[in-house]
Amino acid sequence: MLLRGMTWAITGGAHIMSMSIGLDFTGYVDSLVNNGGYSIRQATSIALREYAATLRAFDAVLDLAQASRQFTGGTLVVAAGGN
């Protein structure tokens, strides 16, 4: 939902996008272990793969923001990570 919202704001011509983003990596690993029945090694591997995919998706959306500059003047994206 976050990536869709960012894309909507960028393509809609937003001038500034300010976000505070936190990803609960250890909580996700715990959930995979406790609810999914994975070992800690398996859960950590799954979480790392998905974390990397999430970062690639954010990169793609930020590339869209950069590319839109020539059409809309661009969107300044300000984000605090690691909350």
Contacts in CASP RR format, 6 or more apart in sequence:
PFRMAT RR
TARGET T0000
AUTHOR 0000-0000-0000
METHOD contacts of the structure
MODEL  1
MLLRGMTWAITGGAHIMSMSIGLDFTGYVDSLVNNGGYSIRQATSIALRE
YAATLRAFDAVLDLAQASRQFTGGTLVVAAGGN
2 19 0 8 1.000
2 21 0 8 1.000
3 57 0 8 1.000
3 58 0 8 1.000
3 61 0 8 1.000
6 17 0 8 1.000
6 19 0 8 1.000
6 61 0 8 1.000
6 65 0 8 1.000
6 77 0 8 1.000
7 61 0 8 1.000
7 64 0 8 1.000
9 17 0 8 1.000
9 75 0 8 1.000
10 17 0 8 1.000
10 61 0 8 1.000
10 64 0 8 1.000
10 65 0 8 1.000
10 68 0 8 1.000
10 74 0 8 1.000
10 75 0 8 1.000
11 64 0 8 1.000
11 68 0 8 1.000
12 72 0 8 1.000
13 68 0 8 1.000
13 72 0 8 1.000
13 73 0 8 1.000
13 74 0 8 1.000
13 75 0 8 1.000
14 75 0 8 1.000
15 73 0 8 1.000
15 74 0 8 1.000
15 75 0 8 1.000
15 76 0 8 1.000
16 75 0 8 1.000
16 76 0 8 1.000
16 78 0 8 1.000
17 65 0 8 1.000
17 75 0 8 1.000
17 76 0 8 1.000
17 77 0 8 1.000
17 78 0 8 1.000
17 79 0 8 1.000
18 78 0 8 1.000
18 79 0 8 1.000
19 77 0 8 1.000
19 78 0 8 1.000
19 79 0 8 1.000
19 80 0 8 1.000
20 79 0 8 1.000
20 80 0 8 1.000
20 81 0 8 1.000
20 83 0 8 1.000
21 79 0 8 1.000
21 80 0 8 1.000
21 81 0 8 1.000
21 82 0 8 1.000
21 83 0 8 1.000
22 81 0 8 1.000
22 82 0 8 1.000
22 83 0 8 1.000
23 51 0 8 1.000
23 54 0 8 1.000
23 82 0 8 1.000
25 47 0 8 1.000
25 51 0 8 1.000
28 43 0 8 1.000
28 47 0 8 1.000
28 50 0 8 1.000
29 40 0 8 1.000
29 43 0 8 1.000
29 44 0 8 1.000
29 47 0 8 1.000
30 43 0 8 1.000
32 38 0 8 1.000
32 42 0 8 1.000
32 43 0 8 1.000
32 46 0 8 1.000
32 47 0 8 1.000
33 39 0 8 1.000
33 40 0 8 1.000
33 43 0 8 1.000
36 43 0 8 1.000
38 46 0 8 1.000
62 77 0 8 1.000
65 74 0 8 1.000
65 75 0 8 1.000
65 77 0 8 1.000
68 74 0 8 1.000
68 75 0 8 1.000
END
